[in-house]
């Protein structure tokens, strides 16, 4: 029996928070930070974190360190199934 994903509860908390707050990510910063912390610790074993990669601080992503984070950081590209 596979072990439960240690970061799944944090990903679900983000979804719930966004839904309850009309998808205003600024109201869910702490939930997003919690997922980031979990992924920093369990990246190698968490399926939830598999699409997220740590990146060095650059001018472009500096806002994350300042507490301004965009949900764009967590979007995963959907596969193209060839439907038009």
N, C-alpha and C positions, 0 to 999 in steps of 0.2 A: 504494500500500500504506500503510495507516494506521500511524502511529507507535505503539509500545507505550505503554501507560499508565504514567507514571513512578511512580505510587503503588500499582499493583496488587501488587507484591511485598510491600509493607507490610501491605496488607489480607489477603493470603494468610498472612503470618506471624502475624497476629492469630488467624485461624481455626485455624491449626495449634496455636498456643500454647493457645488455649482448649480445643481438643479434647484435647490432651495433659494438661491440668490440670483436667479435669472441669468446665470452664466457670467456673472461679474467676477472675474478671477481675482480682483483686488480684495474681495471679501473672503477669499479662501487661501490666502498666502500661507498661513500657518499649516494648513492641511498639505499644501504643496511642499513646504519645507520638510514636513514630517516624512513624506515619501522620498524626498531627496536624501535625507539622512538614512533612511532604511536602505535605499539603493546603494549608498556609499558603503554600507556594512555588508549587505547580502547580494550585491550585484551578480556574483558568480552563480548563485543558486536560485535567484528569483526570476521567474518567467515574466512577472510584471515589469521588471527593470530591464529586460533583455533588449528593448528598443531604445533605451536611454544610454547615452555615452557621456562620461564625464569629459568636460572640456576645460582647458586653461582659461583664465580670465583674460578677456580681450575687451576692447572698447565696445564691441557689439553686445557682449553678454554681461557687461559690467553691472547693468541694472539689477541682475539677479542678486549680486552680492550686496546691493544697496537696499534690497527688499522690494524691488519692483520687478515682478516676474510676469511673463506673459504665458498664457495657456499654450501659445504656439510652441513653446519649448517641449511640450509633452504630446504634441500631435504626431501620430504615426501615419505615414502615407498608406492609403488603402491600396490593395493590389488591383491592378488593371486586368479585368476579366474580358476585355475586348468588347464590352457592350457600348453601344453608341446612343 
